[in-house]
Amino acid sequence: MINKDSKIYIAGHNGMAGSAIYRKLKEKGYSNFLTRTSKELDLTIQADVNYFFDNERPEIVILAAAKVGGIMANIQSPATFLYDNLMIQSNVINSAYKYGVKKLVFLGSSCIYPRDCPQPMKEEYLLDGKVEPTNEGYAIAKIAGMKLCQMYNKQYGTDYISIMPCNLYGIGDNFDPVRSHVVAATIRKFHEAKIHNAPIVTVWGTGTARRELLFADDMADACVYLMENYSGNDFFNVGTGSDVSITELSLIVKEVVGYEGELFYDFSKPDGMPQKLMDCSRLTEKGWTYKTELREGLKKTYQWYLDNYEKFN
Ligand SMILES: NC(=O)c1ccc[n+]([C@@H]2O[C@H](COP(=O)([O-])OP(=O)(O)OC[C@H]3O[C@@H](n4cnc5c(N)ncnc54)[C@H](OP(=O)(O)O)[C@@H]3O)[C@@H](O)[C@H]2O)c1
């Protein structure tokens, strides 16, 4: 059903996840791509999305477009995170159905799981409790997106699958001081401290929160693997199956960046969920596992930041 000439629409091709998937698909020999920036096609506008699908008729859709942000952005704009993501995914999924898309892969997030979820988090724990309040809007939207895929499959016989990646980092990450996620924010802080000879780097919170971190290119590999090899109503956790504390992450970044000062903890800042580790056995049983170890991925990410420094300063 899928061949190397299939017309593939990558929604969000400029983002960290979307660009990694774009690279992976090209590397695997796919050649027929459709892309639009959010300026060219705002996916929150239903009529525009319908028009686009009607005219372009993609065969495969990778839904990696979303309103994404760090903990402060989520706290400050919960309505935007809920509204934009509900609109983007509902419009794309419904247009995909209306215009005969053969396969769709929806990118969710590990935020879908309850705050007090047993660790590691298995797919079956979904909706067993309340999600983390600091990113409730985003999480509710992601749950709805995954459910929408499952329910379109049930009602209409479509082939839409969902993946739930853990925290991603890597090439194309956002190093903006306000919008960055934990890895990019940590790299930036240590780099700036190094070039300004600052004696301390401030770590948000207690440093004890634990996060599972996956190199974005590995997530892309899993996404394409499932696109090619899975049809059905299961969704898949995508991660490494191990986690690090924020302090451990900070110490590796410190070494990768070459910073020689000390860490200082700002306890007034939120930790977010105490731990977010996923059980990825459903995916490993399907034959996929990650390749890039954290230190190696952080080195590549730091190099990319240095090469693209002007963009963020
Ligand atoms: N980053 C992570 O740690 C992480 C972890 C788990 C899951 N994910 C999932 O991966 C997906 C992508 O995340 P990311 O980190 O790659 O985010 P990102 O770098 O911020 O990229 C998001 C992309 O979405 C597009 N977009 C946003 N609003 C849009 C709109 N209204 N219309 C059209 N396009 C729009 C943007 O397009 P333009 O660039 O053209 O504006 C951008 O390319 C999301 O679904 C996210 O939930 C990410």
The ligand as an ORCA input file, in Angstrom:
! r2SCAN-3c Opt
* xyz 0 1
  N       9.417     18.240     21.556
  C       9.124     17.226     22.346
  O       9.793     16.974     23.365
  C       7.978     16.321     22.026
  C       7.756     15.213     22.849
  C       6.694     14.373     22.582
  C       5.877     14.638     21.516
  N       6.112     15.708     20.716
  C       5.164     15.964     19.630
  O       5.809     16.177     18.402
  C       5.057     17.106     17.632
  C       5.944     18.221     17.143
  O       6.668     18.788     18.221
  P       8.003     19.624     17.982
  O       8.794     19.516     19.212
  O       8.582     19.268     16.669
  O       7.402     21.089     17.935
  P       7.921     22.380     17.135
  O       9.387     22.271     16.893
  O       7.388     23.548     17.872
  O       7.177     22.257     15.760
  C       5.806     22.371     15.666
  C       5.413     22.483     14.228
  O       4.012     22.653     14.188
  C       3.705     23.611     13.217
  N       2.489     24.336     13.618
  C       2.175     24.864     14.830
  N       0.983     25.486     14.785
  C       0.529     25.351     13.504
  C      -0.622     25.776     12.827
  N      -1.586     26.491     13.442
  N      -0.748     25.469     11.507
  C       0.222     24.763     10.865
  N       1.331     24.310     11.461
  C       1.490     24.614     12.766
  C       4.876     24.573     13.153
  O       4.949     25.083     11.856
  P       5.834     26.393     11.416
  O       7.252     26.064     11.814
  O       5.650     26.501      9.978
  O       5.277     27.530     12.215
  C       6.043     23.654     13.513
  O       6.660     23.183     12.348
  C       3.925     17.594     18.531
  O       2.764     16.896     18.222
  C       4.379     17.217     19.899
  O       3.307     16.953     20.745
  C       7.148     16.561     20.938
*
